[in-house]
Amino acid sequence: MSNSEITLALTEEYANNWLRCRPIDIGDLFSFESINGIKRYDAFNLAENGISQLLTLDVYNGEAGNIDRLSVVMGVKKAVVPPADDAEQTRDIFQPVLEAKLKKAINGSTGYYFTLSPVDELFTLRQVHRRYKIPVSQNNEEIVDMEEQISPKVAQLLILKWQGLTTANLISAFEGLTGLNEINLAGDKVELVLYGQKIARVRRYNYDALESAKIIERLRNRMQATFTLHLGAGLVDPIFHPYNFRPIIKIDGELPSPVVRPDFFDTSRPCPPFCEPLSVIPVGPIVGPE
């Protein structure tokens, strides 16, 4: 087990902590102290050993493509956090978990779980534009990679919008009016069931098989690849994405190309409403605590 890999039981614990967290406490989950005051986390990294394990899990009997789906599970854990005055304290923090579901079991398991670690560097507008070099055409138009579902420019805007959320808007960013889609297996018949609409707290974000394969491919093709989960906000859709919170996966690293830029992916499906039985987690009530 790599340093970032955790068990299913611990993932379930984090997921249930998230569902039980009081709305009034949501804002504190994302805050940290710096020499410049209270800041808000906007990025979480997958450790290098976690990336290596993902790429290993994707190969079965010498063939790539064993990872079926990737998901980001919303979680909360208790952690020792050193504030600016170096006085350690234990408190709840946001702990996202990357879940990899396999087509073929490895070591008797089809599910693997990896913690993502917070990045203590807050991106400013200047840092965002310096860090993300956006290639343009001769007409000064952004060059869009058709393999991506989101461009670097849009990713920047979503990240900056997350940074600009007021505390009240941050609390409500994870709740939306939505139904619950589930797959009902009745014999050989598969039907989609839509439950009545409620104000629900998002549990997880699922990437479909095609998107997951693209993410793994980009990790494999880059040298010294990095995997970052950026926290974004915006592009609310009342049916398909009823939450203001929008996670963005960024794959970065060196490429044998004169144009080096990160790859961004944001086409995950939130649960609810898209709660296909891809995993036994997270468990607990649909509706977040009032």
Secondary structure, 3 states (H helix, E strand, C coil): CCCCEECHHHHHHHHHHHHHCCHHHHHHHCEEEECCEEEECCEEEECHHHHHHHHHHCEECCEECCEEEEEEECCEEEEEECCCCCCCEEEEEECCEEEEEEEEEECCEEEEEEEEEECCCCCCHHHHHHHCCCCECCCCCECCCCCCCCCHHHHHHHHHHHHCCCHHHHHHCCEEEECCEEEEEECCEEEEEECCCEEEECCEEEECHHHHHHHHHHHHHCEEEEEEEEEEECCCECCCECCCEEEEEEEEEECCCCCCCCEEECCCEEECCECCCCCCCCCCCCCCCC
